[in-house]
């Protein structure tokens, strides 16, 4: 109830979701969300306020969601997949697991969001973007006398033994983005050698991509590899963290959204699709502590969101590294050589 009050207050002040919306459809909608829990809940409650639809939502990481969508391909139980890194969305699209749908709002979106849709033959679309980085706990770094990392290669320094945390790329879209980023920067063999050299410094490969920076925020690890916007969230909550854009350059995600092929509540899934791409909906993300760059050009960009134009971004090849063949090959090699 408290969250709904927050949403309504935001709507009145920011022109976001309004109370007096007509019911466009009735029934149910099964959503799987790959963003942080707070944002998932914000979206669910805001949608239910605007539409006469009861939303059943579960939160899973991008890799886990892709695995579920694939396993349920012959008998889908989900209607729409919202959020999470774009690579597994592209893979699901390539395998025909998601529905082609051209939103009426495509002309309102940033080029990178439209490119995501075009790469997938309109079986997915970009909803936000965020750059990958390195974050560290300033107090732990100082107390342990560790050098501040500035580059990806710095993370292989033996001084960091047991001090770094990152997610498992099989379950985490964030970490798969990191894996694909290193391969694109250094070449595949050198990237895997770098990860082998870094492996003794890893204290845990987590399931969730945002878990490492949450651990760094409370002093459970010194260094985290994750998206910069997740680091901003922790800083806004009072954590003493430094955010680093690696010197060699870094990759980025296009958080995406896909309607599941064979969705039982297809019309309601389309309602969610249009709702999620609207500028008013994307403008309330900050209320959930989310600092990604929104895909709608008219949406309000959070003041503390990392600006992509200020980060040394690589020319990330979403089509190649979102393909089933490349993704499976990289994950298989990671399992065999790293884990």
C-alpha positions in Angstrom: 0.0 0.0 0.0 2.9 2.3 0.8 4.4 1.6 -2.6 1.2 2.4 -4.4 1.0 5.7 -2.5 4.5 6.5 -3.7 3.6 5.8 -7.3 0.5 8.0 -7.1 2.5 10.8 -5.6 5.1 10.5 -8.3 2.4 10.6 -11.0 0.9 13.8 -9.7 4.2 15.6 -9.5 6.0 14.1 -12.6 3.1 13.5 -14.9 3.6 9.8 -14.8 0.9 7.3 -14.1 -2.5 8.8 -13.4 -5.5 7.3 -11.4 -8.3 8.0 -13.8 -7.2 5.7 -16.6 -9.9 3.7 -18.4 -9.5 -0.1 -18.2 -8.2 -1.2 -21.6 -8.4 -4.9 -20.9 -9.4 -7.3 -18.1 -7.9 -10.5 -16.8 -4.4 -11.6 -15.9 -0.8 -11.2 -17.0 2.2 -13.3 -16.1 5.4 -11.3 -16.0 8.9 -12.4 -15.4 11.2 -9.5 -14.4 15.0 -9.5 -14.6 15.5 -6.0 -13.1 16.0 -5.4 -9.4 13.1 -6.4 -7.1 12.2 -2.8 -6.2 11.8 -1.8 -9.8 9.9 -5.0 -10.6 7.4 -4.2 -7.8 7.1 -0.6 -8.9 6.3 -1.6 -12.4 3.7 -4.2 -11.3 1.9 -1.8 -9.0 2.0 1.1 -11.5 0.6 -1.2 -14.3 -2.2 -2.5 -12.1 -3.2 1.1 -11.2 -3.5 2.0 -14.8 -5.1 -1.2 -16.2 -7.8 -3.6 -15.0 -5.3 -6.5 -15.1 -4.0 -8.6 -12.3 -0.3 -9.2 -12.6 1.5 -12.3 -11.4 5.2 -11.5 -11.3 8.3 -13.5 -10.5 11.9 -12.1 -10.4 14.8 -14.0 -12.0 18.1 -13.0 -13.5 18.5 -12.9 -17.2 20.3 -16.2 -17.6 17.8 -18.0 -15.4 14.8 -16.4 -17.3 16.2 -17.4 -20.7 16.6 -21.0 -19.4 13.0 -21.0 -18.2 11.6 -19.6 -21.4 13.5 -22.2 -23.4 12.4 -25.0 -21.2 8.8 -24.0 -21.4 8.9 -23.3 -25.2 6.3 -26.0 -26.0 4.0 -25.0 -23.2 4.7 -21.4 -22.2 3.5 -20.2 -18.7 4.8 -16.7 -19.1 3.4 -13.8 -21.1 6.1 -11.2 -21.1 9.7 -10.9 -20.0 10.7 -7.4 -18.8 14.2 -6.1 -18.1 17.6 -7.8 -17.9 20.5 -7.7 -20.3 19.7 -7.8 -24.0 21.9 -10.7 -25.1 19.7 -13.5 -23.8 16.6 -11.7 -25.1 18.3 -11.7 -28.6 19.1 -15.4 -28.2 15.5 -16.2 -27.3 14.4 -14.2 -30.3 16.7 -16.1 -32.6 15.3 -19.4 -31.4 11.7 -18.2 -32.0 10.8 -18.2 -28.3 9.4 -14.7 -28.4 6.7 -12.9 -30.4 7.2 -10.4 -33.2 5.6 -7.1 -32.2 6.2 -3.6 -33.5 5.3 -1.0 -30.8 3.5 2.2 -31.7 6.2 4.0 -29.7 9.2 2.9 -31.7 9.6 6.4 -33.1 9.9 7.8 -29.6 12.9 5.5 -28.7 16.6 6.0 -28.7 18.5 4.6 -31.7 20.1 1.8 -29.5 16.7 0.7 -28.4 15.4 0.5 -32.0 18.5 -1.2 -33.2 17.9 -3.9 -30.6 14.4 -4.4 -32.0 15.7 -4.5 -35.6 18.4 -7.0 -34.7 15.7 -9.3 -33.3 13.2 -8.9 -36.2 11.1 -7.0 -33.6 11.0 -9.9 -31.2 12.5 -7.7 -28.4 13.1 -4.0 -27.8 15.4 -1.9 -25.7 13.9 -0.4 -22.5 17.1 1.0 -20.8 20.9 1.1 -21.1 23.8 1.0 -18.7 27.6 0.6 -18.8 29.7 -2.0 -17.1 32.3 -1.0 -14.6 34.4 -1.7 -11.5 33.3 -0.6 -8.0 35.2 -0.8 -4.8 34.7 -0.2 -1.1 36.9 2.8 -0.2 37.3 1.9 3.5 38.3 -1.7 2.8 40.7 -0.6 0.1 42.4 1.9 2.4 42.5 -0.4 5.5 44.1 -3.3 3.4 46.5 -1.0 1.7 45.4 -2.1 -1.8 46.1 -0.1 -5.0 43.0 1.4 -6.7 42.1 -0.5 -9.9 41.8 1.6 -13.0 41.8 -1.0 -15.7 40.5 -4.5 -16.4 44.0 -5.9 -16.4 44.6 -4.5 -12.9 42.2 -7.0 -11.5 44.8 -9.8 -12.2 47.1 -8.3 -9.6 47.8 -10.9 -6.9 47.4 -8.2 -4.3 43.6 -8.6 -4.8 43.6 -12.3 -3.9 40.1 -13.1 -2.6 39.0 -9.5 -2.8 36.9 -9.5 -6.0 33.3 -10.6 -6.6 31.4 -11.0 -9.8 28.5 -13.1 -11.0 28.4 -16.4 -12.9 27.7 -15.6 -16.6 25.5 -18.6 -16.9 22.9 -17.2 -14.6 23.7 -13.5 -14.8 23.2 -11.3 -17.9 25.5 -8.7 -16.3 28.4 -11.1 -16.1 27.8 -12.5 -19.6 28.1 -8.8 -20.7 31.4 -8.7 -18.8 32.6 -11.9 -20.5 31.6 -10.7 -24.0 33.2 -7.3 -23.2 36.6 -8.8 -22.3 36.5 -11.0 -25.4 35.8 -7.9 -27.6 38.5 -5.8 -26.0 41.3 -8.4 -25.8 40.4 -11.1 -28.2 39.0 -14.5 -27.0 42.2 -16.3 -26.0 43.7 -13.3 -24.2 40.4 -12.5 -22.5 40.2 -16.1 -21.1 43.8 -15.9 -20.0 42.9 -12.6 -18.2 40.0 -14.3 -16.5 42.2 -17.3 -15.5 44.7 -14.9 -14.0 41.9 -13.1 -12.2 40.3 -16.3 -10.9 42.4 -16.6 -7.7 41.2 -13.1 -6.8 37.5 -14.0 -7.0 35.9 -14.9 -3.7 32.5 -15.8 -5.1 30.7 -16.1 -8.4 27.2 -15.0 -7.5 23.9 -15.8 -9.1 22.7 -12.2 -9.5 24.6 -9.5 -11.4 24.0 -6.8 -8.8 24.9 -8.9 -5.8 28.6 -8.1 -5.9 28.2 -4.4 -5.5 25.7 -4.9 -2.7 28.3 -7.1 -1.0 30.9 -4.4 -1.5 28.5 -1.8 -0.1 28.3 -3.6 3.3 31.9 -4.6 3.4 31.6 -8.3 2.4 33.9 -7.9 -0.5 36.3 -5.2 -1.5 35.8 -5.0 -5.3 32.8 -5.7 -7.5 32.3 -6.1 -11.3 28.8 -5.0 -12.3 26.9 -2.2 -14.0 27.7 1.4 -13.0 24.0 2.2 -12.4 23.9 -0.5 -9.7 26.8 1.1 -8.0 25.0 4.5 -8.1 22.1 2.9 -6.3 24.4 1.8 -3.5 26.1 5.2 -3.3 22.7 6.9 -3.1 21.9 4.6 -0.1 25.0 5.8 1.7 27.7 3.3 0.7 31.3 4.6 0.4 32.0 3.3 -3.0 34.2 4.5 -5.9 33.0 3.8 -9.4 35.6 3.1 -12.1 35.2 3.1 -15.9 38.0 0.8 -17.0 40.8 2.4 -19.0 40.7 -0.1 -21.9 37.0 0.7 -22.5 33.9 -1.1 -21.4 30.8 -2.8 -22.7 27.2 -1.9 -22.0 23.8 -3.5 -21.9 20.6 -2.7 -23.6 18.0 -3.9 -21.1 15.2 -5.4 -23.1 11.6 -6.6 -23.1 10.1 -9.5 -25.0 6.6 -11.0 -25.4 6.7 -14.8 -25.0 5.7 -16.8 -28.1 2.4 -18.4 -27.4 1.5 -16.1 -24.6 -1.9 -17.0 -23.1 -2.6 -13.3 -22.3 -1.3 -11.8 -25.5 -3.4 -8.6 -25.5 -2.5 -7.8 -21.9 1.2 -8.5 -22.8 0.9 -5.8 -25.5 -0.6 -3.4 -23.0 2.4 -3.9 -20.7 4.7 -3.5 -23.7 3.3 -0.1 -24.6 3.1 0.9 -20.9 6.7 0.1 -20.3 7.9 2.1 -23.3 6.0 5.2 -22.4 8.0 8.3 -21.2 5.8 8.6 -18.1 6.5 5.0 -17.0 10.2 5.2 -17.6 10.4 8.5 -15.7 9.4 6.8 -12.4 12.3 4.3 -12.4 14.3 6.5 -10.1 11.7 6.0 -7.4 12.8 2.4 -7.2 16.5 3.4 -7.0 17.2 2.5 -10.6 19.6 4.8 -12.5 19.7 3.3 -16.0 19.4 5.5 -19.1 15.7 5.2 -20.3 15.0 4.2 -23.9 12.2 6.8 -24.5 13.7 10.1 -25.6 11.2 12.1 -23.6 11.6 10.2 -20.4 13.4 11.9 -17.5 17.0 10.7 -17.1 17.9 10.4 -13.4 20.4 13.1 -12.4 22.9 10.6 -11.0 22.6 8.2 -13.9 26.0 7.5 -15.5 26.0 9.3 -18.9 26.9 6.9 -21.7 28.5 9.8 -23.7 31.0 10.3 -20.8 32.1 6.6 -20.7 34.7 5.0 -23.0 32.3 2.5 -24.6 33.4 -0.2 -27.0 31.4 -0.9 -30.1 29.6 -3.8 -28.5 28.4 -6.3 -31.1 24.9 -7.1 -29.8 24.0 -9.2 -32.8 27.0 -11.5 -32.6 27.3 -11.9 -28.8 23.5 -12.2 -28.5 23.5 -15.1 -30.9 22.8 -18.6 -29.6 26.0 -20.1 -31.2 28.4 -17.6 -29.8 26.8 -17.3 -26.4 26.8 -21.1 -25.8 30.4 -21.4 -27.0 31.6 -18.7 -24.6 29.7 -20.0 -21.7 30.9 -23.6 -22.4 34.5 -22.4 -22.5 34.0 -20.4 -19.3 32.6 -23.5 -17.6 35.5 -25.6 -18.8 38.4 -23.2 -18.2 37.3 -20.9 -15.4 34.7 -22.4 -13.2 
